[in-house]
Amino acid sequence: MLRNLLGIRSGGLRALPLLTLALLTCNSWLDAQGRSRFRFAEIRGQILPSAGQAELPRNLSVSLVLREGRISQTQAVNAGTYSFEDLGDGNYILALSSPGYETTSQAVTVSGSLRGEVQIINLVLGQPLDGGPDIPDFGKQQTVSTARLALPKRVRSLLEKADQSGREGRTEEAIRHFEKALGIEPNLPRAWNNLSVQYLKANRIDSARRALGRALEFDPNSLTANHNMGLLLVGLSEFRSAIEFLQRLVQLEPDRAGARALLAECYLRTGYHELALSHYKKVLDEQRENIEWYLKIGDCYAQLGRYKDAIVSLERFLEQESDEGRRASVHTQIERLQALVEQGG
């Protein structure tokens, strides 16, 4: 019962769609008496880097806007994923933005809210604007440039063509150039990582996974390859497998809150609730302005049977949340928890 008590879904994606794939699921939860109920629709997905880039910038936000112009919700992107829940039927626009980058948008129609429809929509970040911010250092490392002068001329030429094709959105062409270069000189972990990004954009999931595996063979401590492998496995609902790569990433860079949040989610999904709670608390310490972490911490407490602590965490969320729909949903969750406390849970 507790798995669905606070809206945690035990199921996952069977595949990792690149752009848009609508799935109808029984997006259900149970009330305090164990009776089945249904939630409204949900839109969620991953954020992919802009063409020619292998890493996302730090500051990203996704807005969900009704066609009539009213903003329904806006949220910061954490660990490369986003989610909008409890949506009614209507025509929406998803907008992805980041300082120094073009805003991208996509129209979405919700027509199955009472059935608990879930739409998986992955968004691609727009191109950098002139004078925009630099990509973080760990992202710069993934543009295959280091030691190119030591490579054969043919390999350097192919890598340069691959980069150019990727920047201009010619995905299949970029893949061909990367594959030819790596066929000549395979010991290029950054090129394997960049090839995996192009494979993802072409929706070639198995190939992306193999390419990341090769990148990690040559450089097990690559920040971006570990991040991308972890994110890919989470998208495939292989949470237990993702833990290995996300653990390594957090060990290499303890202050990387997005990776720690993703690791915490994997622990939560695989039943390691104490570990999930510990990591979510650390993320909250680093991102006090993001009140979503109070919901996650509440989920962990509920899974551990610490209902009073879960209530406190949800109340902290309510102190800062202004959206009436979300407030009503959290109030309902608190009422269920209070019922469990009264029952001696």
N, C-alpha and C positions, 0 to 999 in steps of 0.2 A: 504493500500500500504506500509506503513512504517514497518509493521511487517516483511516483507521480504526484505526491502530496503538494509539492511546491512547483509543479510544472516541469520537472526534470524528465526528459524523454529517454527511455532506456534503449530505444531503437536508434538506427543511424542510417546514413546514406549507403546504398549499395554500390554507387559509382560516384565519380567526381565530375559532374558536368561542367563545361567551361563557361558557357554563357547563360542560357536559360533552360531550365528543366522544371516543369511543375509536377510535383508528386502529391497524390492524395493519400493521406495517412489518417489513422484514427488518433488524432492529436488530443488524447483524453487525459483526465485526471480523476481522482477519486475524492469524494468528500469524507468528512470525519466518520461517517457511518459506513464507508466502503462502497457507496453507490456511485455508479459511473455517471460522469458528466462530460460535456464537450466544451472545448475552448473555441474561440473564434480563429480566424485565419492567421497565418504567420508568413512573413517573407524573411528569408535569411540567405546568406551566401558568403563567399570569400572575395577578397580584393586582390587583384593581380597587378603587378607593376606595369607601368607604361611601356610601350614598345621600345626595345633597346636597353631597358633597365632590368636588373636582376633583383632589386630590393625596393621595398616601399619606403617613402619618407616617414618621419616620425609622427607628423601631425596630419591626421586624416579624419574626415567626418562624412557621414552619410545622412541625408535628409529624405524623409518620405513626405511627399507633398500631394494633396488632393488636386485633381485637375482644376477645381474651382479656385485654387490658389492658397488654401489654408494649409500651413505646415502641421502635419499630424505629429511627427516626432523627428528629432535630430539627435544623433549620438556620435561620440568619438569611436573610432575603430580600434579594437584591441586584438592583438595577435592575428591581424589580417582577416578578421571575420566580423560580421554584423548580424543583427537580428531585430525585427520588428514584430511584436506579438499583439494578439487581441484585436485584430483588424476586422472591420466590417466590410461588406461588399462596396465596391466603388472603383473608380479609375484613378490610379496613383502615378506619380512620377518619382523614381529613385534618382537622387543626385549625389554624386561622389565628388568631393572637393578637397583640396590641400593647398596651402599657401605656395604660390609660385608654379602651380600646375593648372592646366585647363580643366574646367569642370566638365564631367561627363554625366549623361543622364539616360534613363531608360523608362519607357512607359510600361506600366504593370496594371492588369485588370484582375481584381479579386471578385470572384462570383460564387465561391463555395464556402463562405465563412462558417455557416452553420454545420458544415461537414468537417470542419477543422482542416481546411486545405492548407498545405504548406508549399510555398513556391521557393525553389532554390535558384537564386539569380546571382551569378558571379559577375562582378564589375571590374572593368579595366580602367586604371587611372589614366587621365589625360596626359598629353605631352607637356614637358617643362616649358614655362614661358620664358621669354628673353629676360635675363637678369634675375631668374628665379633662384631659389636656394640650392646650394650644392647637395648632392646626395650624401647621407652620412658616410663616414669613413669605411664602415664595414660593407656598405653597398658599393663604394668605389672599387674595393678590392675585387669585386666580381666582374668588372669589365676587363676582359682578357687583354692586358697590356703589359704586365710585368714580365721582364726577360724576353720580350718579343724579338729583341735584336739578336738573341742567341739562338733563335729558331731558324730553321730553313726558310728561305725566301718564299717558297711555295706555301708553307704553313702560315707565315705572317700574312700573306696576301689573302688566303682563305678566311682567316679570322677577321681581318678588316672588312672583307665583304660580308661576312656573317653579321658583324656588328651593324654595318650600314643597312643591311636588309631588315634586321630586327627593328632598328629605329624607325624605318619607313613602313613597318607593318607587313612586310613580305615574309610571312612566317615560314612557308614551305621552302622558300629560297634560302632563308637563314639556316634552316635545318640541314639542307644539302651541303652548304658551305662548312658548317660545324662538323658534320659527319665526315666529310672529306679530310678536313684538317686533323681530326682525331684519329682517322684511319692511318695517317702518316706519323703522327706524334700523339700517342694516347696519354702520356703523362702530363696532362693539362687539366687539373681539377676544376679550375675556374671555367674553362671552356665546357667541361661536362655539365657544370651547374647551369651555365647560360643556355646550353642545349636543352636541358630539362625544362627551362622556362618556356622555350619555344615549343617543345612538345606539349606542354600544358595548354598553350594557346591554340594548338591544333587538336586538342582533346585526345591526345595519344597518351593516356594515363600510364599504361604499362611501360612504354618507352621512357617516359619522364622518370618513373621510379628506377628503372635500370640505369639511366644516366646519372641520377643522384647517387646511386650505389657506387658507380665508377668514380665519381668525384670524391666520395668518402673513402674509397680504397686508397687513393693517392694522397688525400689530406683528411684524415679522420677528425681533425679539430677545426675544419672549416666552419666558421660561424654561419654563413649563409646556406651552405649545403645541409648542415644539421637542422637549421630552421626550416628549410624548404621540405626536407624529408619528413620532419615532424608534422608540418602543416598538411602535406599530401596524405600521410597516413591518418591524420584526424579526419580529413575529408572523406576518406574511405571507411571511416568508423573503425579503424584498426588502432584503437586507443592504447591497448597494451603494448603494441609494437612501437607506437610513437613515443612512448615514455623514454626509451633508451636514448633517442636523439635529442629530445627536449631536456632530459637530465644533463646530458653532456653540454648542451648549449648554455644552460643555467650555471653549470660549474665553470665554464669558460668565461661567462660574462654575467655575474650575479645580479647586476643592476638592470638587466634587460627585462623590464616588467611584462612586456607582451609575451615573451617566451615563457616566463614563469606562470602567467595566467593560463596559457595553453597547457602547460604541464599540470597545473592544478585541475583543469577541466578533465584531463585524461585520468588523473587519480580519482576524481569524483565518479567518472563513468565506469571505472573498473573496480569500484568498491573500497578504495583506499581513502576513506573519508577523513581520517586524522591527517594524513599527508596533504590532502586537498585543502583542508582547513588551514594548515600551517602556511602553505604557499599563498593562498588567497589573502591571508592576513598581511603577508609581506607585500603583496601587490597593493593592497589598500594603503599601507604605510607610504608607498611611493606615489600613489595616485589618489590622494584624499579627495580630489575634486570629482572623481568618478564614482557616483553613488551606486552604480550597478554592482560593485563588489559587495555591498551589504546584502544584496539578494543572494549572491553566490555563497557568502558566508552563512547566511540563514539556511540555505539548502544543506550545507555541510552539517550544521548543528542539528537540523531535523533528521538527517540520515543517521546521526549518532544517538538519537533519542534525547538530545538536550533541547527540549522544546522551549524552555524559558529563555535560553540564550538565543535561540532562533527568533523568538518574538522580539527581543531587544534589538537584534540586528535589523529586522524588518522595520521596526519603529524608527531606527536611525535613517533608513531609506526614506520613510514617509516625511521626516523632518525637512527634507530637501527636495522632494519630488512635488511638482506643481500640476502635472497632468492628471486630471480627475479620473480618467479611465484606468490608468495604472494605479492610482491611489485606491480605487475601489477594489481592484484585483488583489492588491496586497492586504487590504483590510480583510477580505474574505479568507486569505491564507492565514492571517493572524487568528481569526475566529476558529479555524480548524485546529490550529495549534493549541489555542486556549482550551478547546474541548478535550484534547488529548491530555493536557496538564490536569484538568479536572477529573479525568478518568484514572489519574494516577500514573500516566505515562512518563 
